[in-house]
C-alpha cells in the first residue's frame, strides 16, 4: 500500500491522523509487525487520543487476521504498557503519539523489554513490508483477543520501588495534562496517606482541553508552576500525555531541568547501588558526570533516544539512565522510562535528605549555567555541523561525534544535533557563568541560523 515514508521515525511510527496516517494504516502495521517479529502473542494498548480507538481496533484486526493472538490492555499509560510487556515477556504495540499535539497519532513498538523497535532495528523493515504489501498469509483460524486489566498489578509493582512507609509528609501538585497518568496516579496515591496530593487534569481526554501535552514548552507548565507557589506545595509533578516522561517543579515554582534531575537522581541511586554505571544523554550538563563521579559511580554518555539508552543500560549493567527531555530509566522498572516511578523516587530522595529540592537546585545553579534545549527550524543538519566544526573544532579541548557534534572548552561546552522526531536542529549549551552562557548561546545560535 502507499504510505507516507516520513511517519517511520527513529523510535516509533508517528504522524498526523487523516493526513499522514489513516485508519487503514493500522491493520497494515499489525500485519507487518507480525511479518518482522513472527510473534505468537502481542500486547496491544492505546492512549486517550481521539483517533486511538480506530487505530487500536485496526492493529488488533491486522494481527489476528494473520493468526497472531492479542492481549488487549486497553487504554493505558506507556509505562503501564511497558509493565505488561515486561511481565509477560511479550512484544507489544502501543497506539500513541506521546507529547505531540492532538491531531497526531502513531505506534510505539516493543520487541522484548527493554528492546524497542527503532529506525535502525525493525521500523524500516515494517515500512518496507507495508509498502510492498509483504504480509503473512491470512490465517485459516484468526488469532484470539484476550482483555487484561493491568492497573492493580502495575500499582503493586510501583509500590515495591521504595519504602512508602518511610516517605515524609509533603504536599504535591500533579498535572497529567488530560493524559494517561491521571488514573494510575490517583490509584498510587491512595497508598500514600502521608502525601497530600492535589490532582490537576487527571481525566484522560484526547482533545487536551486545558493545555498542550509537552511540559518542556513553558506555557504548558505555567499553571502548575504558579499553583505550586500559591498553594504552598512542596513539589509539582508533570507528565506528558502517554506517561513516559516526568517533570518536576520545586517549591519556589521553578522548573527542574532534566540535566539537574538526572544529576540528583544519579546521586540517590548510587547510595542504593554503590559504584554502579549510570547512562546519560550526550546533551546533558557536566553536572551529571561530575556528580556521578563524585558519588563513586561510572558515568556513561550516550546517543539520545530511549531505544539506544535502554540497550546501553542493559549492556553495561546500569542502574539508572536520564535524558534532558524528562525520560528517566530504572533498573528497578525493567530499564524502562515512566511518568509515575520518578514521582516515588524523588519523594524518597527528599525523604532521605535534610535538604529541600530547591536547596539542592540552588547549589547546582551556582556552578552550572545551562541554556536549556533551543530549537531551530528550517536549517540543514549536516551543513550546520560542518559550520560548527570549522568554527569551534580547532580550539576545542575535545570534539565528540556522538549524536551530532559536541564541543568541549574549559569554560563552556555544547551539543548541536538534528532531532530524531522533528525537522529541527537542537542546541544545548552550558558555561561556568551566566554571562558566558548567554554570550556563547547567542554566538552559536547565530552560526546555526546563518543563511
C-alpha positions in Angstrom: 0.0 0.0 0.0 1.0 3.6 -0.4 2.3 5.1 2.8 4.0 8.3 3.8 7.6 7.2 4.5 8.2 10.2 6.8 6.0 8.6 9.6 8.7 5.9 10.2 10.8 7.7 12.8 13.9 6.8 14.8 12.0 5.5 17.8 8.4 4.9 16.6 5.9 5.5 13.8 4.1 8.8 14.1 2.2 11.3 12.0 -0.9 13.5 11.6 -4.0 11.3 11.6 -6.1 11.7 8.4 -3.1 13.3 6.6 -0.1 11.1 7.1 -1.5 8.0 8.7 -5.0 6.7 8.4 -7.4 4.1 9.9 -6.3 1.6 7.2 -2.6 2.1 8.1 -3.2 0.3 11.4 -4.0 -3.2 10.1 -1.1 -3.0 7.7 1.2 -2.1 10.7 -0.2 -5.0 12.6 0.4 -7.4 9.8 3.9 -6.0 9.1 4.8 -6.3 12.8 3.7 -10.0 12.6 5.9 -10.4 9.5 9.0 -8.8 11.0 8.8 -10.3 14.6 6.9 -13.5 13.9 5.3 -13.4 17.4 2.6 -15.8 18.7 1.1 -13.2 21.0 1.3 -9.4 21.1 0.3 -6.9 23.8 -1.8 -4.0 22.4 -2.7 -0.8 24.2 -3.6 2.8 23.4 -3.6 6.3 24.9 -6.6 8.6 25.0 -6.3 10.3 21.6 -9.5 10.7 19.7 -8.2 8.6 16.8 -7.0 5.9 19.2 -10.0 3.6 19.2 -9.9 3.2 15.4 -6.2 2.6 15.2 -6.3 0.3 18.2 -9.0 -1.8 16.6 -7.1 -1.8 13.3 -3.9 -3.0 14.8 -5.7 -5.9 16.6 -7.6 -6.7 13.3 -4.3 -6.9 11.4 -2.6 -9.1 13.9 -5.4 -11.5 14.4 -6.1 -11.8 10.6 -2.7 -13.4 10.2 -3.1 -15.7 13.2 -1.4 -13.7 16.0 -3.1 -13.7 19.4 -3.6 -10.4 21.2 -3.7 -9.4 24.8 -5.6 -6.2 24.8 -4.7 -4.0 27.8 -7.0 -1.2 26.6 -6.4 2.5 27.4 -3.2 2.7 29.5 -0.1 4.9 30.0 3.1 3.9 28.2 4.7 2.8 31.5 1.7 0.5 32.1 2.2 -0.9 28.6 5.9 -1.5 29.3 4.9 -3.2 32.6 2.6 -5.5 30.6 5.2 -6.4 28.0 7.9 -7.0 30.7 5.6 -9.1 32.9 4.5 -11.4 30.1 7.9 -11.3 28.2 6.0 -10.4 25.1 6.3 -7.9 22.2 3.8 -5.1 22.0 2.2 -2.2 20.0 1.1 0.9 21.8 -1.1 3.3 19.9 0.2 6.8 20.9 1.9 9.9 19.7 3.4 10.7 23.1 3.6 14.5 23.6 2.6 15.5 20.1 -0.4 17.7 19.5 -3.9 16.1 19.5 -4.1 15.7 15.7 -1.1 13.2 15.8 -1.1 9.5 16.5 1.2 6.6 16.0 2.7 3.3 17.2 5.4 2.6 19.8 6.6 -0.9 19.5 8.4 -3.3 21.9 10.4 -6.2 20.6 11.1 -7.6 24.1 11.6 -5.3 27.1 13.9 -3.4 27.3 14.4 -3.6 23.5 12.1 -1.4 21.4 11.9 -1.3 17.6 13.9 1.7 16.3 14.7 3.1 12.9 17.9 1.1 13.0 16.2 -2.1 14.2 12.8 -3.0 12.9 10.9 0.1 12.0 12.3 0.4 8.5 11.6 -3.3 8.0 8.0 -2.6 8.9 7.9 0.3 6.4 9.2 -2.0 3.6 6.7 -4.7 4.4 3.8 -2.2 4.3 5.0 -0.6 1.1 5.3 -4.0 -0.6 2.2 -5.5 0.9 4.5 -8.2 2.1 2.5 -9.7 4.8 2.0 -13.2 6.3 -0.9 -15.1 4.6 -4.4 -14.7 6.1 -4.8 -17.4 8.8 -7.4 -20.1 8.4 -8.1 -19.6 12.2 -7.7 -16.0 13.3 -5.8 -15.1 16.4 -7.7 -14.7 19.7 -8.2 -11.5 21.7 -7.9 -11.6 25.5 -8.7 -8.5 27.7 -6.3 -7.8 30.6 -6.8 -5.1 33.2 -3.3 -4.3 34.4 -3.9 -1.4 36.8 -3.7 -3.4 40.1 -0.6 -5.3 39.1 1.1 -2.1 37.9 0.4 -0.3 41.1 1.7 -3.2 43.1 4.9 -3.0 41.1 5.2 0.7 41.7 4.8 0.2 45.5 7.8 -2.1 45.5 10.1 0.6 44.2 10.6 2.5 47.5 9.7 2.1 51.2 6.4 4.0 51.0 6.0 4.0 54.8 9.3 6.0 55.1 8.1 8.8 52.9 7.9 12.1 54.8 4.6 14.1 54.7 4.6 16.6 51.8 2.1 18.4 49.6 2.4 17.6 45.9 0.5 19.0 42.9 0.3 16.7 39.9 -0.6 17.8 36.4 -1.2 14.9 34.0 -2.5 17.2 31.1 -5.6 15.0 30.5 -3.3 12.2 29.5 -2.9 8.7 30.7 -1.1 9.1 34.1 -4.1 10.6 35.9 -5.9 7.3 36.6 -2.7 5.5 37.7 -1.5 8.4 39.9 -4.9 8.5 41.6 -4.6 4.8 42.4 -1.0 5.1 43.6 -1.5 8.0 45.9 -4.4 6.1 47.7 -1.5 4.0 49.1 0.4 7.1 50.3 -1.8 8.6 53.0 1.0 10.9 54.3 1.3 12.7 51.0 -1.3 15.4 50.3 -1.8 15.1 46.6 -3.6 17.7 44.6 -4.7 16.5 41.1 -4.7 18.7 38.0 -6.4 17.5 34.8 -6.5 13.8 35.7 -9.3 12.9 33.4 -8.0 11.4 30.1 -9.2 13.5 27.2 -7.7 13.2 23.8 -8.7 16.8 22.8 -6.3 18.1 25.6 -8.8 20.8 26.6 -6.7 22.6 29.2 -3.2 22.9 27.8 -0.8 21.1 25.4 0.9 17.9 26.4 4.6 18.7 26.3 5.8 20.2 29.6 9.1 21.3 28.1 7.0 24.1 26.5 6.7 26.7 29.2 3.1 27.7 28.6 2.0 24.0 29.2 3.6 24.0 32.7 2.9 27.7 33.7 -0.3 27.0 35.7 1.4 24.2 37.7 4.4 26.4 38.4 2.2 29.2 39.7 -0.1 26.9 41.7 2.8 25.2 43.5 3.8 28.6 44.9 0.3 30.0 45.6 -0.9 26.7 47.3 2.3 26.3 49.3 3.1 22.9 47.9 6.5 21.2 48.4 6.6 19.9 44.8 4.9 19.9 41.5 5.0 16.9 39.1 4.0 16.9 35.4 3.8 14.1 32.8 3.3 14.1 29.1 0.1 12.6 27.7 1.3 9.0 27.3 3.2 9.0 30.6 6.7 8.0 29.6 8.2 11.4 30.7 8.4 13.1 34.1 9.0 16.7 35.0 9.3 18.4 38.4 8.7 21.9 39.8 10.4 23.0 43.1 8.7 24.8 46.0 9.8 28.1 44.5 7.8 27.4 41.3 11.0 26.7 39.3 11.1 24.1 36.5 13.8 21.5 37.2 15.9 20.8 34.2 16.3 17.3 33.0 20.1 17.7 33.5 19.8 18.6 37.2 17.2 16.0 37.9 19.4 13.3 36.3 22.3 14.5 38.4 20.3 14.4 41.6 18.7 11.0 40.9 22.1 9.6 40.0 23.4 10.6 43.5 20.3 9.0 45.0 20.7 5.7 43.1 24.4 5.5 43.8 23.6 5.4 47.5 21.3 2.4 46.8 23.7 0.8 44.3 27.3 2.0 45.1 29.8 2.1 42.2 27.2 1.4 39.5 27.3 2.6 35.9 24.8 5.4 35.0 23.9 6.3 31.4 23.1 9.9 30.4 22.5 11.6 27.1 25.2 13.5 25.3 23.4 16.8 25.6 23.5 16.9 29.4 25.2 19.4 31.7 28.6 18.4 33.1 26.8 18.4 36.4 25.7 14.9 35.5 29.1 13.2 35.1 30.7 15.4 37.8 28.1 14.2 40.4 28.2 10.6 39.2 32.0 10.6 39.5 32.0 12.3 42.9 29.4 9.8 44.2 31.6 6.9 43.1 29.6 5.9 40.0 30.6 5.3 36.4 29.2 8.0 34.1 28.5 6.8 30.5 27.4 9.3 27.9 25.2 8.0 25.0 23.3 8.8 21.9 19.9 10.4 22.6 16.7 8.3 22.5 15.0 5.6 24.5 15.8 2.7 22.2 19.5 3.5 22.4 19.7 4.3 26.2 17.8 1.2 27.2 20.2 -1.0 25.2 23.3 0.7 26.6 21.9 0.3 30.2 21.4 -3.4 29.6 24.8 -3.9 28.0 26.6 -2.0 30.8 24.5 -3.2 33.8 23.5 0.4 34.6 21.0 1.1 37.4 19.7 4.4 36.1 19.6 6.5 32.9 18.5 10.0 32.3 17.8 12.3 29.4 17.4 16.1 29.5 13.9 15.8 27.9 12.4 14.1 31.0 12.9 10.4 30.1 14.3 8.5 33.1 15.1 4.8 33.0 15.3 2.5 36.0 16.9 -0.9 36.5 14.1 -1.4 39.2 11.5 -0.9 36.5 12.6 -3.2 33.7 15.1 -0.5 32.4 12.1 1.5 31.2 11.0 5.1 31.4 8.0 6.1 33.4 5.9 9.1 34.4 4.9 7.6 37.8 8.1 5.8 39.0 10.2 9.1 39.3 7.5 10.6 41.5 8.2 7.9 44.1 12.0 8.1 43.7 12.0 11.9 44.0 9.8 11.8 47.1 12.0 9.1 48.6 15.2 11.1 47.8 13.8 14.1 49.6 12.6 12.0 52.5 16.1 10.7 53.0 17.7 14.2 52.8 17.9 17.2 55.2 17.8 19.4 52.2 14.8 20.5 50.2 14.8 20.2 46.4 15.1 24.0 45.9 18.3 24.0 48.1 19.8 21.2 46.0 19.0 23.1 42.9 20.4 26.4 44.2 23.8 24.6 44.8 23.8 23.2 41.2 22.7 26.5 39.7 25.6 28.4 41.3 28.1 26.2 39.4 26.4 25.1 36.1 24.7 27.6 33.9 22.6 25.9 31.2 20.8 27.2 28.2 18.1 24.5 28.1 17.3 23.0 24.7 16.9 25.6 21.9 15.4 24.5 18.6 16.0 26.0 15.1 13.7 25.1 12.2 14.5 25.3 8.5 18.2 24.6 8.7 20.1 21.6 7.2 21.8 19.5 9.9 24.9 18.4 8.0 25.5 21.9 6.8 25.2 23.3 10.4 27.5 20.6 11.7 30.2 21.5 9.1 30.0 25.2 10.1 30.2 24.3 13.8 33.3 22.1 13.2 35.0 24.7 11.2 34.5 27.5 13.7 34.8 25.7 17.0 36.7 22.5 16.3 40.3 23.9 16.0 40.3 25.4 19.5 38.3 22.7 21.4 39.7 20.6 24.2 37.6 17.7 22.8 35.2 17.2 19.9 32.7 14.3 20.2 30.6 12.9 17.3 28.0 11.0 19.3 24.7 12.3 18.1 25.5 15.4 16.1 28.6 17.3 17.3 29.7 18.3 20.8 32.4 20.9 21.6 34.1 21.0 24.9 36.1 24.1 26.1 37.4 24.9 29.6 34.6 27.4 30.3 31.8 26.2 28.1 30.5 23.2 26.2 27.7 22.5 23.8 26.0 19.9 21.7 24.3 20.5 18.3 22.2 17.7 16.9 19.4 17.0 14.5 16.1 15.9 16.0 15.1 12.3 15.5 11.4 13.2 15.6 11.0 16.6 14.0 12.7 18.7 11.2 14.8 20.7 13.7 18.4 21.3 14.9 18.7 21.4 18.6 21.3 23.3 20.7 22.2 22.6 24.4 24.9 24.8 25.8 26.5 25.2 29.2 29.0 27.6 30.7 30.7 28.4 34.0 28.9 31.7 34.4 25.5 33.2 33.3 27.2 35.9 31.3 29.4 33.4 29.4 26.4 31.1 28.8 24.3 33.9 27.3 27.3 35.1 25.2 28.1 31.7 23.8 24.5 30.7 23.4 23.8 33.7 21.2 27.1 33.2 19.2 26.4 29.5 18.5 22.8 30.2 17.6 24.0 32.8 15.1 26.3 30.2 13.5 23.4 27.6 13.4 20.9 30.1 11.9 23.4 31.7 9.4 21.7 31.8 5.9 
